[in-house]
Amino acid sequence: MQQTYTLDHWEDRSGHRLTWTFGYRGTAGPFGRIEVVYPAKRHGDRHVTEVSGDTVPATTFGGWAHGRKPSLHLGQLSVGGAGIRLKRNRWAQTRSGRALRMRVAGREYRYLATSRRHRDRALIRDGVEIRTSRHGSGARKKATFTVLGPADATDLALAAVMVGVNTRNLTRGGAVRAFFNRSLDWMEIFQ
C-alpha cells in the first residue's frame, strides 16, 4: 500500500525580518490538514519548528539555528508534549550509520538520507517507511511524502517536522559543509 501527499510551501514576510515565518501546509488524505512552521519560535541561537494539524500530535523540533531552520546540533524533539531522546553517530561513514535514531510511543525510528542531495530523506520504523522529498523553487516549492505501509498520525507528524529541520549532517558531505559554516560563524564572533 502506497500513498502520496504533497504540502505546499508558504511564507509570511510581514513585519521585521526576525519575525518572518516559513513552512509547508496542505491536506494529507485521512490525516487531514497538516502545517509545518519554522521558525515558530526563536530562543537566542536556537530555532524551533512546529507541526500541527487535524489528527497529528503537536510536534516540535528545536536546535541550533542554521538559516531559518533548527539544525540537528543540540536538537530536542517533543511529540505530544513528551520529550524524545535523539541519538546519532556523527562519525559514521555511511548514510545508514549516520541516521538519527529515536524512540517514540514505544517504537524505534530511524531518519536517514536516501541520496546525496539534502532534499531526499526517509523515516523508517518496523513495517512503515515515509519518504520525503522537497522540490521546486520559489512559490512552487513543495514537500512530498510517499507513505509505504500502515502509517499513523505520529509517523506523519515526525516526517513532517523533519522537513522543517536542517538535516545536512545526515550525509558526510553535508556534515563537512556544516562544520565549515559553523567554524566561520564562530570566527565572526571574534573579529
N, C-alpha and C positions, 0 to 999 in steps of 0.2 A: 504494500500500500504506500503510495507516494502522493503527497500534497504539496502544492507550491503556493506561497503567499508573498505578496510584494507590498512593501511600505514605501511611501513617497517621502522624499527629503523636504524639510521646511526650514525656514529661518525667520527669526524675529530680531531685526536690527533697529528696533526703536530705542530711543534714549541713548545714554552713554554706552560706549563700546564694551565696557566692563559688565554691562547688564544684558548684552546680546545673548540669545539662546538659539540653539540649532537642534535638529533631530530628525526623526522619521515617524510617520503616523499612517495608519490605514486600518483595514479590516482583515483579520486572519480567519476566514471561514467560521467554524463553530466557536472559536475563541473570542470572536467579536472584535471590538476596537482595541488597538494597541498603540501607545505613544511612547517614544523614546525621546528624552530631553537631556541635552548636555550643553554647557554645564548648568545643571539645575541649581546647584549651589556652589559657592566658592568659599573656601576657608584658607586664606593665605595662599600658599603654593599648592594647595590641594583643590581638585575639582571633583564634583560628584555627578554621575549620570543616573537618571531615574527612569524606570519603566512603570507605566500604569495602564490600566485597561479594564474592560468589562469583566473578564474572568481570570486574568493573570494576577498572581500575588504581587504586591508592591515590592519592587526590587531595585536596589541601589548598588552602585559600584563607585567607590571613592579611591583616588590615588594621586600621586604627584602629577601636577598639571603638565601636559605636553600639548601645546597648542590649545585647542578648545576642549580637548578630552582628557580624562584622567588616564594615567599610564598604569602598567602593572606594578611599577615601582611603589612600594608601600601600599599596595592595593588592599582594600577592605570591601567585602561583599556582604550584602544583607538581603535575605529573602523573607518576605512576610514579617519583618521586624527581627528575625533571628540572624545573628552574625555567623558567617560561614568561614571556616579556615581554608586558606588557599595555600597550595604547595606547588612548586615547580623547580626543576633542576636547570638553573640558568647556565650551567657548564656543559649540558648535554650537546652532542654533536648532531643528532637527528631531530627532525620536527616532532616526531612522536615522543622522543625523550624530553623535549623542551615543553611539552604540553602542560597547561595549567590544570591542576587536579583539585577537585573539591567534593565534599560530601554534603548533599542537600536532601533533607527529608529521608534519610536512611539510604540514599542511592549514591553510588560513586559515579562521578562525571569526569571526563577529560575534554578540554577545549584546546584544539590544536590547529596549526596552519596546515592547509591542504595543498598549498602551492607556494612558490617563492614570492608571489605577489601578496601584499599585505591585505588584500581585499577578500581573500578566499579562506574561510575558516570552517570548522565543524565542531559541534558539541555532541559528544557521544556518551551514552550510558547503555547498560545491558538492554539490547533489543531496540534501541532508538538512536537515530542519528539525525541531527538537524544541520544541514549545510547552509552556510550564509555566504552571500556574495554581495558586495557593493559595486555598483556600476553606474555609468552615466556621468555627466558633469553639469554644473550649474543648476538650473531649475529642473533638469531632467534626472537628477540623481535619484537612485532607488536602492533599497536593500531587499534582496530576495532570500526567502527561507524555503529550502526544499526539505520536507519532513519525510523521513523513512521510518516506518514503524508506528506503534500506537503512542504517540507523544501526548503529554497532558499540558495543562496551562503552566506548570512550573518549568517544564522543559523549554517552552516557548519564551517565557519571561527571561530565563538565563541566556538563551541565544540572543534575544533582543537587547538585553543590557550590554552584552559584549560588543554589539555593533557600535555602541557609543563609547568604547574604550580603545585607547591606542594599544594595540597588541603586536606591534612590530617585533618585540622581543621574543616572540614565538618562533622566529626564524633566526638563524645565525647571522645573516647579513643585516637584518633589521636590528638585532642586538648590537652589532658593531656600530651602525649608524646612530642608534640611540645613545650609546656610550659616548661617542664623539660630540653629539649635540649637548648632552648633559655636561661634559667637560668644558665645552665652550661657554655654556651658561654660567658655570662656576667661575671661569676666568673673567667674565664680565663683572662679576661681583667685586673682584679685587683690583679693578682698574681705577 
